[in-house]
Amino acid sequence: MNKASDLTRKQCKPCAPGTPPLSNSEADSLMRQLDGWQRHAQLINKTFHFKNYYQTIAFVNAVAWLSHREDHHPKLTVAYNSCQVEYTTDAIHGLSENDFICAAKVDTLFKL
């Protein structure tokens, strides 16, 4: 089983008050389970490319459905043929496992 599929089998859990963000080593370990995502301090992001606006918006709608289901919402930057997805966990001012779970699930959506 590949490591990304391990993340896709998990569900996001609310961060309890006082939960610290992931350490650099924890975040680095989870980054190795993702394909093509970039880490910038306390966020991760990836840009997905499409043939046209219709495909881009279909992807955005699928990410919206996933975000509602997981109750963990990314920042989306939408253009004609691309969508940048950015995750961070505002409640803890940094990265949580939820960010990586959702990133792996977004990758799965893109591959469908």
MMTF fields as JSON, N, C-alpha, C and O atoms, coordinates in Angstrom:
{
  "mmtfVersion": "1.0.0",
  "mmtfProducer": "UNKNOWN",
  "numBonds": 447,
  "numAtoms": 448,
  "numGroups": 112,
  "numChains": 1,
  "numModels": 1,
  "chainsPerModel": [1],
  "groupsPerChain": [112],
  "chainIdList": ["A"],
  "bondAtomList": [4, 2, 8, 6, 12, 10, 16, 14, 20, 18, 24, 22, 28, 26, 32, 30, 36, 34, 40, 38, 44, 42, 48, 46, 52, 50, 56, 54, 60, 58, 64, 62, 68, 66, 72, 70, 76, 74, 80, 78, 84, 82, 88, 86, 92, 90, 96, 94, 100, 98, 104, 102, 108, 106, 112, 110, 116, 114, 120, 118, 124, 122, 128, 126, 132, 130, 136, 134, 140, 138, 144, 142, 148, 146, 152, 150, 156, 154, 160, 158, 164, 162, 168, 166, 172, 170, 176, 174, 180, 178, 184, 182, 188, 186, 192, 190, 196, 194, 200, 198, 204, 202, 208, 206, 212, 210, 216, 214, 220, 218, 224, 222, 228, 226, 232, 230, 236, 234, 240, 238, 244, 242, 248, 246, 252, 250, 256, 254, 260, 258, 264, 262, 268, 266, 272, 270, 276, 274, 280, 278, 284, 282, 288, 286, 292, 290, 296, 294, 300, 298, 304, 302, 308, 306, 312, 310, 316, 314, 320, 318, 324, 322, 328, 326, 332, 330, 336, 334, 340, 338, 344, 342, 348, 346, 352, 350, 356, 354, 360, 358, 364, 362, 368, 366, 372, 370, 376, 374, 380, 378, 384, 382, 388, 386, 392, 390, 396, 394, 400, 398, 404, 402, 408, 406, 412, 410, 416, 414, 420, 418, 424, 422, 428, 426, 432, 430, 436, 434, 440, 438, 444, 442],
  "bondOrderList": [1, 1, 1, 1, 1, 1, 1, 1, 1, 1, 1, 1, 1, 1, 1, 1, 1, 1, 1, 1, 1, 1, 1, 1, 1, 1, 1, 1, 1, 1, 1, 1, 1, 1, 1, 1, 1, 1, 1, 1, 1, 1, 1, 1, 1, 1, 1, 1, 1, 1, 1, 1, 1, 1, 1, 1, 1, 1, 1, 1, 1, 1, 1, 1, 1, 1, 1, 1, 1, 1, 1, 1, 1, 1, 1, 1, 1, 1, 1, 1, 1, 1, 1, 1, 1, 1, 1, 1, 1, 1, 1, 1, 1, 1, 1, 1, 1, 1, 1, 1, 1, 1, 1, 1, 1, 1, 1, 1, 1, 1, 1],
  "groupList": [{"groupName": "MET", "atomNameList": ["N", "CA", "C", "O"], "elementList": ["N", "C", "C", "O"], "formalChargeList": [0, 0, 0, 0], "bondAtomList": [1, 0, 2, 1, 3, 2], "bondOrderList": [1, 1, 2], "singleLetterCode": "M", "chemCompType": "L-PEPTIDE LINKING"}, {"groupName": "ASN", "atomNameList": ["N", "CA", "C", "O"], "elementList": ["N", "C", "C", "O"], "formalChargeList": [0, 0, 0, 0], "bondAtomList": [1, 0, 2, 1, 3, 2], "bondOrderList": [1, 1, 2], "singleLetterCode": "N", "chemCompType": "L-PEPTIDE LINKING"}, {"groupName": "LYS", "atomNameList": ["N", "CA", "C", "O"], "elementList": ["N", "C", "C", "O"], "formalChargeList": [0, 0, 0, 0], "bondAtomList": [1, 0, 2, 1, 3, 2], "bondOrderList": [1, 1, 2], "singleLetterCode": "K", "chemCompType": "L-PEPTIDE LINKING"}, {"groupName": "ALA", "atomNameList": ["N", "CA", "C", "O"], "elementList": ["N", "C", "C", "O"], "formalChargeList": [0, 0, 0, 0], "bondAtomList": [1, 0, 2, 1, 3, 2], "bondOrderList": [1, 1, 2], "singleLetterCode": "A", "chemCompType": "L-PEPTIDE LINKING"}, {"groupName": "SER", "atomNameList": ["N", "CA", "C", "O"], "elementList": ["N", "C", "C", "O"], "formalChargeList": [0, 0, 0, 0], "bondAtomList": [1, 0, 2, 1, 3, 2], "bondOrderList": [1, 1, 2], "singleLetterCode": "S", "chemCompType": "L-PEPTIDE LINKING"}, {"groupName": "ASP", "atomNameList": ["N", "CA", "C", "O"], "elementList": ["N", "C", "C", "O"], "formalChargeList": [0, 0, 0, 0], "bondAtomList": [1, 0, 2, 1, 3, 2], "bondOrderList": [1, 1, 2], "singleLetterCode": "D", "chemCompType": "L-PEPTIDE LINKING"}, {"groupName": "LEU", "atomNameList": ["N", "CA", "C", "O"], "elementList": ["N", "C", "C", "O"], "formalChargeList": [0, 0, 0, 0], "bondAtomList": [1, 0, 2, 1, 3, 2], "bondOrderList": [1, 1, 2], "singleLetterCode": "L", "chemCompType": "L-PEPTIDE LINKING"}, {"groupName": "THR", "atomNameList": ["N", "CA", "C", "O"], "elementList": ["N", "C", "C", "O"], "formalChargeList": [0, 0, 0, 0], "bondAtomList": [1, 0, 2, 1, 3, 2], "bondOrderList": [1, 1, 2], "singleLetterCode": "T", "chemCompType": "L-PEPTIDE LINKING"}, {"groupName": "ARG", "atomNameList": ["N", "CA", "C", "O"], "elementList": ["N", "C", "C", "O"], "formalChargeList": [0, 0, 0, 0], "bondAtomList": [1, 0, 2, 1, 3, 2], "bondOrderList": [1, 1, 2], "singleLetterCode": "R", "chemCompType": "L-PEPTIDE LINKING"}, {"groupName": "GLN", "atomNameList": ["N", "CA", "C", "O"], "elementList": ["N", "C", "C", "O"], "formalChargeList": [0, 0, 0, 0], "bondAtomList": [1, 0, 2, 1, 3, 2], "bondOrderList": [1, 1, 2], "singleLetterCode": "Q", "chemCompType": "L-PEPTIDE LINKING"}, {"groupName": "CYS", "atomNameList": ["N", "CA", "C", "O"], "elementList": ["N", "C", "C", "O"], "formalChargeList": [0, 0, 0, 0], "bondAtomList": [1, 0, 2, 1, 3, 2], "bondOrderList": [1, 1, 2], "singleLetterCode": "C", "chemCompType": "L-PEPTIDE LINKING"}, {"groupName": "PRO", "atomNameList": ["N", "CA", "C", "O"], "elementList": ["N", "C", "C", "O"], "formalChargeList": [0, 0, 0, 0], "bondAtomList": [1, 0, 2, 1, 3, 2], "bondOrderList": [1, 1, 2], "singleLetterCode": "P", "chemCompType": "L-PEPTIDE LINKING"}, {"groupName": "GLY", "atomNameList": ["N", "CA", "C", "O"], "elementList": ["N", "C", "C", "O"], "formalChargeList": [0, 0, 0, 0], "bondAtomList": [1, 0, 2, 1, 3, 2], "bondOrderList": [1, 1, 2], "singleLetterCode": "G", "chemCompType": "PEPTIDE LINKING"}, {"groupName": "GLU", "atomNameList": ["N", "CA", "C", "O"], "elementList": ["N", "C", "C", "O"], "formalChargeList": [0, 0, 0, 0], "bondAtomList": [1, 0, 2, 1, 3, 2], "bondOrderList": [1, 1, 2], "singleLetterCode": "E", "chemCompType": "L-PEPTIDE LINKING"}, {"groupName": "TRP", "atomNameList": ["N", "CA", "C", "O"], "elementList": ["N", "C", "C", "O"], "formalChargeList": [0, 0, 0, 0], "bondAtomList": [1, 0, 2, 1, 3, 2], "bondOrderList": [1, 1, 2], "singleLetterCode": "W", "chemCompType": "L-PEPTIDE LINKING"}, {"groupName": "HIS", "atomNameList": ["N", "CA", "C", "O"], "elementList": ["N", "C", "C", "O"], "formalChargeList": [0, 0, 0, 0], "bondAtomList": [1, 0, 2, 1, 3, 2], "bondOrderList": [1, 1, 2], "singleLetterCode": "H", "chemCompType": "L-PEPTIDE LINKING"}, {"groupName": "ILE", "atomNameList": ["N", "CA", "C", "O"], "elementList": ["N", "C", "C", "O"], "formalChargeList": [0, 0, 0, 0], "bondAtomList": [1, 0, 2, 1, 3, 2], "bondOrderList": [1, 1, 2], "singleLetterCode": "I", "chemCompType": "L-PEPTIDE LINKING"}, {"groupName": "PHE", "atomNameList": ["N", "CA", "C", "O"], "elementList": ["N", "C", "C", "O"], "formalChargeList": [0, 0, 0, 0], "bondAtomList": [1, 0, 2, 1, 3, 2], "bondOrderList": [1, 1, 2], "singleLetterCode": "F", "chemCompType": "L-PEPTIDE LINKING"}, {"groupName": "TYR", "atomNameList": ["N", "CA", "C", "O"], "elementList": ["N", "C", "C", "O"], "formalChargeList": [0, 0, 0, 0], "bondAtomList": [1, 0, 2, 1, 3, 2], "bondOrderList": [1, 1, 2], "singleLetterCode": "Y", "chemCompType": "L-PEPTIDE LINKING"}, {"groupName": "VAL", "atomNameList": ["N", "CA", "C", "O"], "elementList": ["N", "C", "C", "O"], "formalChargeList": [0, 0, 0, 0], "bondAtomList": [1, 0, 2, 1, 3, 2], "bondOrderList": [1, 1, 2], "singleLetterCode": "V", "chemCompType": "L-PEPTIDE LINKING"}],
  "groupTypeList": [0, 1, 2, 3, 4, 5, 6, 7, 8, 2, 9, 10, 2, 11, 10, 3, 11, 12, 7, 11, 11, 6, 4, 1, 4, 13, 3, 5, 4, 6, 0, 8, 9, 6, 5, 12, 14, 9, 8, 15, 3, 9, 6, 16, 1, 2, 7, 17, 15, 17, 2, 1, 18, 18, 9, 7, 16, 3, 17, 19, 1, 3, 19, 3, 14, 6, 4, 15, 8, 13, 5, 15, 15, 11, 2, 6, 7, 19, 3, 18, 1, 4, 10, 9, 19, 13, 18, 7, 7, 5, 3, 16, 15, 12, 6, 4, 13, 1, 5, 17, 16, 10, 3, 3, 2, 19, 5, 7, 6, 17, 2, 6],
  "groupIdList": [1, 2, 3, 4, 5, 6, 7, 8, 9, 10, 11, 12, 13, 14, 15, 16, 17, 18, 19, 20, 21, 22, 23, 24, 25, 26, 27, 28, 29, 30, 31, 32, 33, 34, 35, 36, 37, 38, 39, 40, 41, 42, 43, 44, 45, 46, 47, 48, 49, 50, 51, 52, 53, 54, 55, 56, 57, 58, 59, 60, 61, 62, 63, 64, 65, 66, 67, 68, 69, 70, 71, 72, 73, 74, 75, 76, 77, 78, 79, 80, 81, 82, 83, 84, 85, 86, 87, 88, 89, 90, 91, 92, 93, 94, 95, 96, 97, 98, 99, 100, 101, 102, 103, 104, 105, 106, 107, 108, 109, 110, 111, 112],
  "secStructList": [7, 7, 2, 2, 2, 2, 2, 2, 6, 1, 7, 7, 7, 7, 7, 7, 6, 6, 7, 7, 7, 7, 7, 2, 2, 2, 2, 2, 2, 2, 2, 6, 6, 1, 1, 1, 7, 3, 3, 3, 6, 6, 3, 3, 3, 3, 3, 3, 3, 7, 1, 1, 2, 2, 2, 2, 2, 2, 2, 2, 2, 2, 2, 2, 2, 2, 2, 2, 2, 2, 6, 7, 7, 7, 3, 3, 3, 3, 3, 6, 6, 3, 3, 3, 3, 3, 3, 7, 5, 4, 4, 4, 6, 5, 7, 7, 2, 2, 2, 2, 2, 2, 2, 2, 2, 2, 2, 2, 2, 2, 2, 7],
  "xCoordList": [0.844, 0.0, 0.892, 1.871, 0.543, 1.378, 0.988, -0.128, 1.915, 1.722, 0.599, -0.111, 0.43, -0.644, -1.998, -2.901, -2.146, -3.433, -3.691, -4.848, -2.636, -2.823, -3.52, -4.434, -3.09, -3.701, -5.137, -5.992, -5.425, -6.781, -7.782, -8.99, -7.296, -8.187, -8.549, -9.421, -7.876, -8.137, -9.207, -9.457, -9.827, -10.797, -10.191, -9.458, -10.501, -10.051, -10.735, -11.895, -9.984, -10.495, -10.264, -9.207, -11.241, -11.044, -9.831, -9.592, -9.087, -7.943, -8.452, -9.161, -8.089, -8.481, -7.778, -6.672, -8.42, -7.76, -6.384, -6.22, -5.414, -4.065, -3.22, -2.049, -3.804, -3.043, -1.938, -2.212, -0.699, 0.386, 0.406, -0.055, 0.935, 1.111, 2.132, 2.889, 2.137, 3.118, 4.535, 4.78, 5.451, 6.87, 7.373, 6.719, 8.527, 9.125, 9.35, 9.104, 9.808, 10.081, 8.785, 8.744, 7.72, 6.423, 5.876, 5.4, 5.945, 5.463, 6.288, 5.732, 7.599, 8.466, 8.133, 8.121, 7.865, 7.502, 6.197, 6.096, 5.215, 3.945, 4.095, 3.413, 4.965, 5.203, 5.705, 5.38, 6.485, 7.013, 5.903, 6.116, 4.731, 3.605, 2.76, 1.826, 3.085, 2.34, 3.176, 4.406, 2.497, 3.18, 2.98, 1.857, 4.069, 4.013, 3.566, 3.447, 3.321, 2.942, 4.2, 5.268, 4.061, 5.159, 4.822, 3.665, 5.851, 5.658, 6.341, 7.496, 5.612, 6.128, 5.79, 4.693, 6.744, 6.555, 5.323, 5.352, 4.249, 3.068, 1.916, 0.754, 2.231, 1.198, 1.781, 2.991, 0.876, 1.244, 0.336, -0.821, 0.879, 0.052, 0.491, 1.589, -0.426, -0.174, -1.089, -2.232, -0.585, -1.389, -1.747, -0.879, -3.037, -3.558, -3.93, -4.509, -3.6, -3.827, -4.881, -4.968, -5.689, -6.8, -6.815, -6.1, -7.629, -7.735, -8.549, -8.305, -9.527, -10.419, -11.065, -10.851, -11.852, -12.504, -13.521, -13.633, -14.257, -15.264, -14.624, -15.144, -13.512, -12.829, -12.292, -12.323, -11.804, -11.305, -12.426, -12.244, -13.572, -14.686, -15.255, -15.687, -15.262, -15.704, -14.796, -15.273, -13.493, -12.534, -12.799, -12.805, -13.016, -13.297, -14.536, -14.542, -15.574, -16.788, -16.52, -17.061, -15.697, -15.36, -14.561, -14.787, -13.64, -12.874, -13.815, -13.65, -14.792, -15.759, -16.549, -16.774, -16.964, -17.691, -16.811, -17.252, -15.567, -14.619, -14.392, -14.368, -14.229, -13.97, -15.14, -14.948, -16.337, -17.53, -17.584, -17.883, -17.298, -17.333, -16.292, -16.577, -15.098, -14.014, -14.058, -13.378, -14.85, -14.913, -13.528, -13.129, -12.812, -11.479, -11.346, -11.407, -11.168, -11.336, -10.034, -9.347, -9.704, -8.491, -8.776, -9.925, -7.708, -7.796, -7.638, -6.698, -8.547, -8.486, -8.254, -8.929, -7.304, -7.071, -7.356, -6.638, -8.422, -8.934, -8.62, -8.826, -8.123, -7.891, -8.58, -9.2, -8.473, -9.153, -8.866, -9.787, -7.594, -7.239, -6.349, -5.552, -6.497, -5.723, -6.414, -7.24, -6.043, -6.541, -5.415, -4.899, -5.043, -4.061, -4.817, -5.731, -4.423, -5.036, -4.011, -2.876, -4.414, -3.497, -4.146, -5.277, -3.41, -3.896, -3.007, -1.782, -3.647, -3.051, -4.188, -5.357, -3.875, -4.92, -4.916, -4.089, -5.858, -5.917, -6.074, -5.516, -6.825, -7.093, -5.824, -5.794, -4.773, -3.523, -2.365, -1.222, -2.68, -1.679, -0.502, 0.66, -0.831, 0.219, -0.369, -1.563, 0.471, 0.061, -0.408, 0.181, -1.476, -1.97, -2.041, -1.903, -2.255, -2.411, -3.587, -3.569, -4.609, -5.768, -5.368, -5.948, -4.383, -3.921, -3.407, -3.672, -2.693, -2.102, -3.145, -3.081, -4.094, -5.193, -5.963, -6.226, -6.319, -7.084, -6.264, -6.798, -4.993, -4.141, -4.105, -4.212, -3.958, -3.94, -5.278, -5.318, -6.363, -7.693, -7.931, -8.581, -7.425, -7.53, -6.754, -7.228, -5.583, -4.819, -5.629, -5.616, -6.325, -7.155, -8.281, -8.567, -8.918, -9.955, -9.418, -10.07, -8.233, -7.637, -7.373, -7.465, -7.052, -6.73, -7.957, -7.837, -9.151, -10.373, -10.742, -11.745],
  "yCoordList": [-1.173, 0.0, 1.239, 1.304, 2.235, 3.428, 4.34, 4.272, 5.185, 5.999, 7.016, 7.295, 7.578, 8.551, 7.914, 8.563, 6.639, 5.987, 5.828, 5.764, 5.763, 5.749, 7.031, 6.986, 8.165, 9.444, 9.521, 10.072, 8.984, 9.086, 8.236, 8.438, 7.302, 6.461, 7.093, 6.598, 8.186, 8.863, 9.932, 10.398, 10.306, 11.4, 12.545, 12.316, 13.759, 14.919, 14.937, 14.552, 15.393, 15.521, 16.962, 17.533, 17.553, 18.92, 18.99, 18.076, 20.066, 20.268, 20.803, 21.808, 20.135, 20.566, 21.881, 22.136, 22.71, 23.954, 23.657, 22.732, 24.454, 24.281, 23.281, 23.081, 22.647, 21.703, 22.456, 23.455, 21.995, 22.675, 22.257, 21.168, 23.116, 22.708, 21.573, 21.332, 20.887, 19.821, 20.38, 21.523, 19.579, 19.963, 19.893, 19.313, 20.484, 20.415, 18.973, 18.638, 18.129, 16.734, 15.985, 15.168, 16.248, 15.615, 16.07, 15.253, 17.374, 17.908, 17.366, 17.014, 17.294, 16.755, 15.301, 14.888, 14.528, 13.124, 12.993, 12.16, 13.806, 13.762, 14.299, 13.822, 15.275, 15.798, 14.701, 14.698, 13.785, 12.69, 11.762, 10.965, 11.869, 11.039, 11.714, 11.11, 12.948, 13.692, 13.852, 13.849, 13.991, 14.139, 15.55, 15.947, 16.3, 17.605, 18.764, 19.887, 18.528, 19.607, 20.32, 19.717, 21.606, 22.416, 22.874, 23.137, 22.962, 23.474, 24.825, 24.989, 25.784, 27.135, 27.478, 27.951, 27.236, 27.498, 26.766, 25.546, 27.492, 26.911, 26.619, 26.613, 26.379, 26.001, 25.071, 25.027, 24.326, 23.49, 23.883, 24.252, 23.799, 24.128, 23.353, 22.802, 23.342, 22.694, 23.343, 23.682, 23.518, 24.047, 22.913, 22.167, 22.792, 21.778, 22.462, 23.549, 21.831, 22.415, 21.621, 20.399, 22.352, 21.76, 22.258, 23.199, 21.626, 22.015, 23.287, 24.056, 23.507, 24.652, 25.051, 24.426, 26.106, 26.65, 25.674, 25.544, 24.991, 24.038, 22.958, 22.656, 22.379, 21.355, 21.935, 21.276, 23.165, 23.819, 23.959, 23.625, 24.446, 24.664, 23.334, 23.25, 22.307, 20.978, 20.495, 19.935, 20.711, 20.355, 21.172, 20.623, 22.471, 23.337, 22.832, 22.778, 22.466, 21.945, 20.635, 20.41, 19.779, 18.52, 18.794, 18.144, 19.745, 20.116, 20.714, 20.46, 21.5, 22.072, 20.966, 21.032, 19.962, 18.824, 18.103, 17.806, 17.824, 17.159, 17.995, 17.46, 19.288, 20.181, 20.184, 20.186, 20.186, 20.146, 18.824, 18.799, 17.738, 16.406, 16.267, 15.681, 16.802, 16.707, 17.829, 17.754, 18.865, 20.072, 20.692, 21.099, 20.747, 21.357, 22.017, 21.342, 23.317, 24.089, 24.753, 25.398, 24.588, 25.21, 26.618, 27.036, 27.317, 28.543, 28.094, 27.371, 28.518, 28.169, 29.439, 30.447, 29.389, 30.483, 29.929, 29.063, 30.447, 29.874, 30.783, 31.995, 30.181, 30.873, 30.067, 29.039, 30.526, 29.867, 28.371, 27.563, 28.005, 26.589, 26.058, 25.142, 26.647, 26.15, 26.507, 27.416, 25.763, 26.034, 25.721, 24.604, 26.714, 26.495, 26.186, 26.915, 25.093, 24.658, 24.849, 24.382, 25.533, 25.842, 25.438, 25.82, 24.664, 24.233, 24.743, 24.772, 25.138, 25.419, 25.268, 25.288, 25.122, 24.994, 26.262, 26.432, 27.144, 28.446, 28.311, 29.109, 27.311, 27.154, 26.948, 27.275, 26.406, 26.178, 27.007, 26.88, 27.854, 28.742, 27.959, 28.312, 26.896, 26.088, 24.872, 24.826, 23.892, 22.668, 21.605, 21.416, 20.919, 19.766, 18.578, 18.734, 17.399, 16.22, 16.397, 15.845, 17.154, 17.399, 17.988, 17.639, 18.878, 19.488, 18.426, 18.492, 17.475, 16.423, 15.392, 14.868, 15.102, 14.197, 14.785, 14.095, 16.057, 16.689, 16.825, 16.647, 17.133, 17.232, 15.898, 15.873, 14.81, 13.483, 13.183, 12.593, 13.582, 13.337, 14.214, 13.77, 15.434, 16.293, 15.664, 15.668, 15.132, 14.443, 13.286, 13.069, 12.551, 11.443, 11.973, 11.38, 13.068, 13.675, 14.035, 13.793, 14.611, 15.07, 13.894, 14.04, 12.75, 11.572, 10.859, 10.03, 11.178, 10.501, 10.846, 10.352],
  "zCoordList": [0.0, 0.0, 0.0, 0.742, -0.849, -0.844, 0.309, 0.823, 0.703, 1.904, 1.762, 2.728, 0.552, 0.358, 0.618, 1.145, 0.25, 0.487, 1.981, 2.397, 2.801, 4.253, 4.705, 5.528, 4.171, 4.531, 4.037, 4.731, 2.86, 2.31, 3.085, 2.966, 3.866, 4.667, 6.009, 6.723, 6.344, 7.615, 7.431, 6.32, 8.533, 8.564, 9.373, 10.335, 8.98, 9.745, 11.111, 11.257, 12.092, 13.459, 13.913, 13.643, 14.597, 15.089, 16.03, 16.819, 15.933, 16.826, 18.167, 18.216, 19.226, 20.568, 20.9, 20.423, 21.716, 22.134, 22.732, 23.528, 22.334, 22.843, 22.074, 22.397, 21.052, 20.239, 19.509, 18.844, 19.62, 18.911, 17.436, 17.095, 16.565, 15.174, 15.093, 16.033, 13.958, 13.755, 13.83, 13.444, 14.323, 14.315, 12.873, 12.006, 12.631, 11.294, 10.85, 9.691, 11.746, 11.368, 11.078, 10.158, 11.848, 11.582, 10.229, 9.44, 9.965, 8.688, 7.529, 6.488, 7.692, 6.63, 6.339, 5.179, 7.369, 7.189, 6.395, 5.494, 6.727, 6.002, 4.579, 3.672, 4.366, 3.014, 2.079, 0.892, 2.602, 1.772, 1.274, 0.36, 1.874, 1.451, 0.364, -0.162, 0.035, -0.977, -2.234, -2.182, -3.362, -4.646, -5.196, -5.507, -5.314, -5.958, -5.087, -5.578, -3.828, -2.926, -2.443, -2.338, -2.151, -1.644, -0.233, 0.095, 0.585, 1.946, 2.054, 1.66, 2.591, 2.827, 4.266, 4.561, 5.164, 6.604, 7.119, 7.278, 7.379, 8.032, 7.064, 7.47, 5.793, 4.844, 3.79, 3.568, 3.144, 2.003, 0.85, 1.053, -0.381, -1.539, -2.777, -2.856, -3.732, -5.016, -6.044, -5.737, -7.269, -8.361, -9.303, -9.757, -9.592, -10.504, -11.814, -11.808, -12.931, -14.257, -15.02, -14.904, -15.813, -16.548, -17.982, -18.326, -18.819, -20.23, -20.42, -21.35, -19.527, -19.725, -18.391, -17.352, -18.469, -17.28, -16.704, -15.485, -17.561, -17.098, -16.218, -15.144, -16.655, -15.859, -14.555, -13.516, -14.615, -13.402, -12.373, -11.202, -12.807, -11.884, -11.381, -10.232, -12.213, -11.756, -10.624, -9.637, -10.768, -9.721, -8.451, -7.35, -8.604, -7.456, -6.717, -5.487, -7.447, -6.809, -6.075, -4.993, -6.652, -5.977, -4.695, -3.674, -4.745, -3.547, -2.496, -1.302, -2.93, -1.988, -1.288, -0.08, -2.037, -1.447, -0.43, 0.68, -0.814, 0.086, 1.344, 2.452, 1.174, 2.31, 3.281, 4.497, 2.744, 3.603, 4.359, 5.553, 3.672, 4.28, 5.398, 6.443, 5.18, 6.16, 7.193, 8.216, 6.935, 7.77, 7.94, 9.031, 6.816, 6.782, 5.415, 4.387, 5.403, 4.179, 3.724, 4.517, 2.439, 1.902, 1.382, 1.247, 1.101, 0.317, -1.133, -1.461, -1.994, -3.414, -4.221, -4.011, -5.137, -6.068, -7.455, -7.954, -8.072, -9.316, -10.499, -10.44, -11.564, -12.834, -13.937, -13.663, -15.162, -16.282, -16.344, -16.454, -16.274, -16.435, -15.311, -15.515, -14.126, -12.991, -11.673, -11.593, -10.672, -9.318, -8.338, -8.305, -7.548, -6.499, -5.213, -4.825, -4.556, -3.306, -2.2, -2.305, -1.146, -0.034, 1.287, 1.587, 2.059, 3.375, 4.497, 4.383, 5.567, 6.864, 7.871, 7.484, 9.121, 10.135, 10.977, 11.872, 10.671, 11.345, 12.855, 13.608, 13.302, 14.738, 15.559, 16.745, 14.936, 15.669, 15.1, 15.54, 14.12, 13.51, 12.931, 13.132, 12.212, 11.603, 10.93, 10.634, 10.692, 10.011, 10.992, 12.057, 10.613, 11.37, 10.415, 9.201, 10.973, 10.121, 9.168, 8.067, 9.565, 8.706, 7.362, 6.334, 7.362, 6.109, 5.145, 3.944, 5.656, 4.827, 4.4, 3.287, 5.269, 4.917, 3.734, 2.749, 3.841, 2.768, 1.49, 0.395, 1.612, 0.422, -0.323, -1.549, 0.393, -0.236, -0.898, -1.977, -0.264, -0.836, -2.069, -3.015, -2.078, -3.257, -4.414, -5.55, -4.141, -5.193, -5.782, -6.994, -4.93, -5.405, -6.297, -7.337, -5.914, -6.749, -8.123, -9.14, -8.145, -9.401, -10.338, -11.557, -9.788, -10.602, -11.156, -12.057, -10.62, -11.071, -12.495, -13.009]
}
